[in-house]
């Protein structure tokens, strides 16, 4: 009977130690979970700030101002524009040419925008 009691006592002690270990591990994991949730909130705030910054930098007036001041870029003169539309075959068909532009078809390799210099 004494041996049975000792075996049962050992089992109870092992179960108690396992419970304490399991509880401690669960608390550590819960603390890690809270830290990760806080980090997620920080990342979401940073993401919102980055989206706001991107929308600010992408404003048309800001881009146009920087292009004009720093790069010396400007919009082309309307008289020098030729609008083209894709046509069947090799070339492109001129649509609504400017008064001083030549109305001949542009080859497909003429580049994007269809702008010709007189």
N, C-alpha and C positions, 0 to 999 in steps of 0.2 A: 504494500500500500504506500509505503514511503517513496518507492521508486516512481510510482504513478504520479504522486504529488509533485515530485521534483521535475518530472517530465512536463506536467501541466504548468508548473511555475515557469519553467524555461520557455514554454510556448507563449505564455502570457507576456513575459518580458520581451521576447522577440517581436510579438505583435505590437506591444507598446512602443518599442524602439522604431519599428517600421512606421507606425502612425506618426510619431514625432518627426521622423525623417521626411515622410510624405507631406506633412503639413508645412514643414520648413521649405521644402522645394516648391510647394504650391504658392507660398507667400513670395518667394523669390521670383517665380514666374509672373505672378500678378504685378509685382513692382516693375518688372521688365515691360509688361503689357502697358502699364500706365505711362512709363517713359516713352514708349513707342507711340502711344496715342498723343502725347504732348508734342513729340517730334512731328507727327502727322499734321497737327494743328499749325505748327510753325511753318511747315512746308506749304500748307494751303494759303497762309497769309502771304508768304513770299511769292507764291504763284500769282496771287491776286495783284500784288505790287508789280510784278513783272508784266502782267497783262496790261495794267494801267500805263506802265512806262512804254510798252510796245505801241499802244494806241496813241500815245502822245508823240512818239517819234515818227509814226506813220502818217501823221496829218499832212494833207496835201500842201498846205501853205508852208509848213516847216520844211518839207522836202524841196519845194520850189525855191524857197528863200536860200537854203544852203546851196542848192545847185547854182543859183545865180551869183551869190556872194563868193563862195569858196571855189567853185569850179568854172565860173564864167559862162555857164550854160544859159540859153534862152530859147524860147519857143520859136519855131521857124515862122517866117512870114507866110501869111495865108496865100499870097500870090504864087508862092513857090511849091505849094503842096499839090500832089496828084494822088487821087484816091483810086485804088485798083481793087478789082474783085477777081477771085479765081475763075478761070475759064477752062473749058475742057481742052485738053491738049497741053502743049509745052508752055505757052505764054500766059499772060494775064490780060484781061480786058480793062481798059481805062474807063472809069466811071466818074462823071462830073469833073472834068479837068479844069484847072485854073485857066484864066483867059490867055496867059502867055505860055502855057505848057504845051508841049507837043502831044498830040492825041494818038500816037502810035502805041501798039501793045508793048508792054514791058516783058522781057524774058523772065522766066521763073527764077533765075539766079540773080535778079536785080537787087535782092535784099529786102528786108522787112520795112514796111512803112511806105514804100513806093514814092520816096521823095527824090525829085530830080533837080539838079542845078541847071539853070538856063545857060 
